[in-house]
């Protein structure tokens, strides 16, 4: 059995074995816009999000977060808040008294690995003092130089990187810990979680896992990509809390996540590690939030995701060619169109990400066998689009940087020209490849 410890977030959310899968999402408003963020939190809580994550990009946003929390609690909304922190141990320490949970990547606390470990120890002690939960959240594209130099940029490296911080929590007798290893590549994501789960099992202490596909995109493709990977892990008893990351209104993520949670919640406490059982019926509440076509799509993605990702089958015996192509592409078994990576957006995003992503898809749909990333900001965009052949990354102030692989090739492009420039770049490279 993959029996995890139980993590308490706030007074009313329990994550771990023996508890239902917890559904969460993240605000895409600017945290400095307190009114807009409070309004969105109201909507997300009403839609059924059991945890709500809010980015805290700078110290000046810390008082805003405190005001957001105060207003929600004064209205009787007790949904726990999760502060999303990147690179800054100072901000991480500052938000501990304010929110119920903090998401960090400790490896990014400092360029020097030993210094990062020292800062993480201090952070653990403060979380102990305030009885807070943390999520150690590593993504495929943000492992840090120390890990990549030592292990490479692989699922094994992701698991080893997370396990180091997990062991530090264990040594400090701090167990209010959730761990995530997200990737936009479903194969990498599934393998990373499996390896970490095995490592924790072998160590004798298993912390709950937050499962999700990062930068999944939007529409049917984003939902299918999320479902094939998340369902594969949940069917094996791996996963205690989930997010379906869509480049859309975050409220749209909840019905999809709820469908998955209802379908697999019983597995966490009653099924042995490695056994698959897809006979759990989602609740009427989760299905009622989606039309018949979407329910059919999600069910097909869950039914066929694991057999494809596990290479048990090579094709799907369904007549719906569009859905078959989408599922096969999500499992990276066949590519019939460009593969898109797009972050869902958050308070760091400084342009209209959703509409821009739709324009990029419309203008690039004729290209084949390439991966295109559309990222909200320069903070972690270049790292997160590890699999991309081309990247569109917002700089802020109406400017964009275009990437070829990991290299910025066009900087400070006005937003109204950036999509055209991206198409020109891909077209030019395509012609060059034909001539080689």
Secondary structure, DSSP 8 states (H G I E B T S, - for coil): ------EEETTTEEESTTS--EEEEE--S-TT-HHHHHHHHHHHHHHT-SEEEEE--SGGGHHHHHHHHHHHHHTT---EEEEE--S-HHHHHHHTTT-SEEEE-GGGS-SSHHHHHHHHHHHHHHHHHHT-EEEEEEETT---HHHHHHH-SSHHHHHHHHHHHHHHHHHTT---EEEEEEBSSHHHHHHHHHHHHHHHHHHT---EEEE-BTTB-SHHHHHHHHHHHHHHHHTTT--SEE----SS-THHHHHHHHHHHHHHTTHHHHS-TT---------HHHHHTS-HHHHHHHHHHHHHHHHHHTTS-SS---S-HHHHHHHHHHTTS--SS-EEEE----TT--S-HHHHHHHHHHHHTT--S-EEEEES-TTTHHHHTTT-SEEEEEEETTEEEEEETTEEEEEEEEHHHHHHHHHHHHHHHHHHHHH-
